[in-house]
Amino acid sequence: MSIKDVQLASKWLTEADAILVTASNGLSISEGLNLFRHDDKLQQVLGDLAERYHFPNLLSAMGYPYENQLDYWRVMARIVEYYGYNYQSSQYMTRLKKMIGNKPYFVWTSNIDHHFNLAGFKNTFEIEGNWMDGICSAHPEQHGRTSLRTQLHEVYLKDQAGELSDADIPVCAECGAPLQFNMAGDDFQINDEQQRHFQKFLTDTRHKRLVVLELGIGARNQMIKAPSMQLIAANQQSRYITINQSEVVIPDQIAAQSVGFSSTIADAFKELADRRSYGTETQGPGHHQEKSSDADAQEQLMQKFFPYYMIDPGFRPNSRPLYLTIDKQHPSYLHTTKYGQSFMYDMGSTVRVHCFTTDGRYYQIRLGLDKAKGDVHAFYADPGTFVGIESLGDSFGVINTDVPDSDKGEIYVPRYKELLRVFPQQKEIIERLLLSE
């Protein structure tokens, strides 16, 4: 524990030009929503359906392959009614608003509970959608998104009254096809307005004192954690405050810009507000994580190109999502891994992958889902290949990577000058994809 760490983090928030709040399951759990737990609340929320299907948790209930679609809508309506329609802003949201004050801010979350919006936050980017939005099951792209808030409440009321029928299943206003929830999946439609505003926020704060306040994002959840760490690494004025009980991960290259709280969000918020330490475990600037002892033969070559790297555990065993919001104005950083890497495109518009090999070769790959346009769904990059990705469309995209068992998940950012020396003919691409030193 250290009062200096607490006071420093509080000072960063006070002096910040803007604040980026990132949040995942840890915040939802703090608010009382645990999708993974089997407890009395499961019965309280789902009632007879919990016993009928023997659900171990809410997440299983949401993903169960129901033969009776009415039961699926019953489940979802009961969950959303309990955690959404009846939601009251929590102490966490109240304290967060006080921390932000009148500063420019944005909330970037993988939570689907829609709680930030329900609590009054206007600037949000729900990267996996939310359970109050629906899309047409027959024409998801053409007919767009629609709010399910009122319809789900009506389903819930009829369900409780024993009057629910197939005719009550929400349908698309354009074609009459059943609606489905707009959450991560094959037909997921990113909220373009949220994404556009979020990208503008990142552009506006690129060279400012941005504080990333990370709430309850575990080490395995790389959808937001890895890109936000890259934001910190790219801007020496930015700062990183992470709160996660018993799981604080701060890579060495941003350690000097970071403070971590291994505590509950409530305890960390209290300390930040009072600028006092009440005994939480903190990790302040200067603390260095123990590095891997691996003496791989490529180390000397890699250090020639890379000034640092990040250790990122996988999203699932041997896999992690690597790029999230990629577009023409905000391309990804060039990077690679020691042992080579496979790339699989999950969703979104086609992307162009720029590949630079350490022996001086450059080539491109179209990575996407439309084979009629020459897209490939997946490819493998040889060890030592520098990879940069930019979108050929305007939509959201997710790319997953698989790495060998022996890999630790290193994300390398190449040295600008050295890369430019080896690939002088690709200067325009390198300058577009990589920040100069």
N, C-alpha and C positions, 0 to 999 in steps of 0.2 A: 504494500500500500504506500502511496506517496501523495501528500497534499500538494506537492509541486506539480505533479502530473494533472491533478484535478484543476488547480488554478490555471495551469497553462491551457488546458482544453477549454476551460470557461473563457479565458482571454481570447482564444482563437475565435470562438463563437461570437463574442462581443465585437471583435474587430473585423469580422468577415465582411467582404463586399457582397457575398451571396452564399446561400446554403443549399446544398443538395442532400436531401434526406433519402437514404436508401433503406428498404425494409423488406423482410421476408417473414417466414413462419414464426420466428422468435417473438415478433411484435404481436402477431395474432394470438399466440399462446398466452402472452402476457395479458391480453384483453379477455382471455377466457375461451378462445376458439382454438381447439387442438384437433386437427383433422386426423391425427394418428393415434389418439388415446382411446382405449376401451374403458369406459367408466359409466357412472350412473347417468351422466348427461346424454350419452348415446340413446338410452331408453327415453329420457325426457324429451329429446328432440324428435326422434323417429317413431316413438310409440310402438304400436303393434308390428310395424315393418321391421324393426330391429330384431324381434323374435322370429318373424316369419322367414327372414333371410339369414339370420345368424351373423350379422355384420360384425367384424372385429373393430371397425372404426368408421368415422364419417367418410374418409377418403375411399374406402372400399364400397360404401353405399353409393357414392357418386359415380364410381366406375364400373358398377355391376352390370353384366349383360342381361338386362331384363327382357323376358319374353312378353311381359305385359307392360306396355309403355305407360299406362296409367300409373303403375306403381313407381316408375321412374320419376314422373312428374310429381307424384305425391312426396317422394323422398326429397326432391330438389325444392319443392314449395315449402316443406316443413323446415328444411335447413335454412333457406333464405328468409323465411318468416322470422325464425328465432334469432338468427345472427345478422340479418340485414334490415328487414322491414321494421323490426322493433329495436334497432340499434340506437343506443344512447352514447354520445361522445364520452370517451373514457378519460381518466386522469392523464393517461399518456398523451392523448391528443391535445388536451388542455395545456400541459406543460410544454409540449413541442411548439405550440403556437406562441407561447411566451418566449421561448428560446429564439424563434425566428424573428419575432417582432415585426418591424416594417421592412425587413431586408428582402431583396429579391430571393425567391426560393423555387425549388421544384422537388416533387416527390417521385421517386423512381422505385416501383415496387413489383414484386412477383406475386404478391397476395391477391387472391381473387375475391376477397370479401367486400371490396368496395368501401371499406371503413374510412379511408382518408377522405373520400368525396362526401360520404355521409356525415363526417365530422366537420365539414366546411372548408376543406382544402381545395382550392381551385386549380392549382397547377400540378397535375398528376400525370404520370405515365404508367399505366397498368400493363406491364409487358406481357402478361399472359391473359389479359382480359379480365372479366369479372362475371359473377354468376347472376347479374341483373341485366345482362345484355344477351340478345338472341340474334341468330342469323337464319336465313332460309335454308332448309335442308336440301332443297332442289337446286337453287340458284344462289349460293352464298355470296359470290362476288358481285353478281349483277344487281341483287336486290338489297344489298347493304345490311347494316346493323339496325336493330330496333330495341327499345327498352322493354324489358320483361317485368319491371317492378310491379305495375298494376295488375298484369295478367297473373303473375305468380301469386299475388295476394288473393285474387279471386279463386284460383285453383285451390289454395289453402282453405279458404272459407267453405267452399263446396265439399272439399275432402272432409273437413271436420263435421259438416252437416250430413255426410253420407250421401251427397247428391252428385258427386263427380262422375262424369261420363266421358266417353271418347270425344264427344262434341266439344268438350271444354279444353282439349289440348290446344295450346296457342298455335296459330297458323300465320303464315306470311300474308301480309296485306296485299302483296302484288300478285301472287299466284295461288294462294290457298294451301300451299304445301306446309307440312308441320314445321314449326321452328325448332331449332336446336340451340344449345348454349354456346355463346361465343367465347370459348376458352381454348387454351392451347390444344391443338389437334390439327388434322389434315385441312379442315376448312376455316381455321381461325383467321379472322380479319382484324388486323391491327387498327387501332383507333388513329386514323391519319392525322386528325387535328391534334391529339395529344402528342403524337410523335413529332409533328412539325414544330409545335411550341417548345418541346423538350430540346430539339436540335438547335433552335434559336437560342435557348437558354445556355446551352453548352458553348455555342459560338460567342455569345455576349460575355461569358465569364472565362473565356479561354486564357486570358492573361491577367486575371484579377485574383484577389484573395478569396478563393473558393474553399469552403469547408464541406467535406463529405461527412455527414453524420450517419453512420451505418447502424441499423437497429435489428438485431436478431438474425443476421445472415450467417449461416453455418459455413464451415470451410468447404463442404461438398457442393454448396450452391454457388456455382461460378457464373450464373447468368448475369448477375449484376456485380458481384464482388470483383471479378477479374477486370472488366472494363473500367470500373470506377477506380481501381488501383492504378490502372494505366493513365487515367486522367491526372492522378496525383503525381505520378512519376514524370509526366510531361510538363508540369507546371510547378516550379520551385516555390511559388507563392502560395500554392494550395496546401490544405491541411486535411488530415484523415483522422476521424474519431470513430472508433468501432466499439460497440457494446454487445457482448455475447457471453453468456454465463459459461465459464469453464472452457471456452474455445475462442481465444483471441489469436488471430493469424495476421502478422504484420511482416511482410517481406523486408529484407535488409535494405533494399534500395529506396524504400520510402519510410524507413524507421525514424529518420530525423524529422519527418513531417507528421508523425503519427503519435496518437495516444490511444491505448486500448483499455477498456474496462471489462475485466472478467467478473461480471456481476449481473444481477437482474437489471432490466431497463429502469425499473422504479428506483432502485438504489443509485444507479449512475445518474439519473435525472435529478435526484435530490442533491447529490454531491455537486453537480454542475450548477444547480440553481443557488445553492448556499456557498459555493466555492470553498467547501470544507470536505475533508476525508472522514468518512464514518466507518472505515475499515475494509472497503472494497479493494480487491487486488487490481493494480493498474500496471500498465506497461508503457513507459514514456519514451521519448526520443533518446537514442543512443543504445537502446537494448538491441542486441543482435541475435537473431535466430541461429541455431546450430546448423551449419551447412552439411550437405551430404558429403560423405567421405569417398564417394565414387571417383576413381581415378581413370575415367574413360579416356581412350586414346585421342578422342576428338577435342579434349579440353583446351589444348594449346591453340588449335585452329579457331575454336569458338570464341575464346577470349580476345582474339585478334579483332573480331567483328563486334563483339557484344560488351558493353560496359557493365551490364548487370542482368539479372534474371529474377523471375518470380517463381516460387514454389507453390503450385496450386494443386491440391488433391482433386481427384476426379469427381465429376458430377454423379456418375455411377461407376462401378468397377471398370477401370481402364478407359473411361470416356468422359468427356466434358463438352458443354456448349462453348464455342470459342468466340463467335461474333454474334452480336445481337442487332443493334441498329446500325446498318451500313447503308450508305447512300453516296451519291456523287459529290456532295458537299462535305461529307464527314467520313472519308474512307478509313479503313482500319490501318493500324500500324503494321509495318513489315516486321516479321518475326519468324522464328523457326523453333524446332526442338532438336535435341541432340541426336535422337535415334531415328529420325524420320517420323512421318505422321500421315495418317489417313484422314480424309475430309469427306463428310457425308452431309449433303444438303437436306434439311428437314422441311423447311417451309419458306415461302416468300418469293420474291422476284429473282430472276437469274442474276448471278454475279460473275464478274470477270476476276479470275485468279491470276495474279502476276507471280511467276516463279523465277527466282534467281538462284543458280547453283554456284557453289564456291569455286568451281573451275571456270566461271565466266560465261555460262550459257544462260539465256533468257527465253522463256516461253510463256504462253497464255493458255488458260483452260476456262471454258464456260461451264460453270457449276450451277445446276438447277434441276428443275423437274420436267421441263418440256423437251423431250427427245426430238420432237419434230423440228426444233430450232437448233439442234446440234448440242443440246445440253447433256452433260454427264451428271449422274446423281452422286457419284463418289470417285475419288482418285487418291493415289498414294504419292506423297512427296518423299524423295530420297533423303537420307540424312544430310544435314547441312544446307538444305534448300531454304532460302528466304522466301516468305510467302506474304503477299499483300492482297487484300480483297476489297473490291468496290462494286456497288450494285449497278445493274443496268436498267433498273426500274426505280420506282419511288416507294415500294412497299417494304415492310418489315421482313427480315430474314434471320433464320437460325441455322447455324452450321455446327455439327457435332464432330469432334475429333476423337480418334481412338489411338492410344499409344501402347507400346509394348509393356509387359508386366514389370520389366526392369526399370522403366522410366519413372521419374518422380514428378512429372508434369511441369517441366521448366518452360517458361515463356520468355524467350529472348527478344530483346529489342536491339537491332543492329546499329553499329556506329555509322553515322551519316557519311563522314568523309571517306572512310575505308570502303564502304559500299559504292560510293560514287567513283572511287578510283578504279574499282574492278569492273564497273558497268557504266562507263562514260556515255554510251549511246542511249542509255535509259535514264538520263538525268531528269527529264521532265516527270517521268513516272515516280522516280525516287523522291523528288522534291514534293510531289503531290501526296505521297503516302507516308512520308517520314519527316518528323520535325528535325530541323538542323540542330546541331549541338551549339 
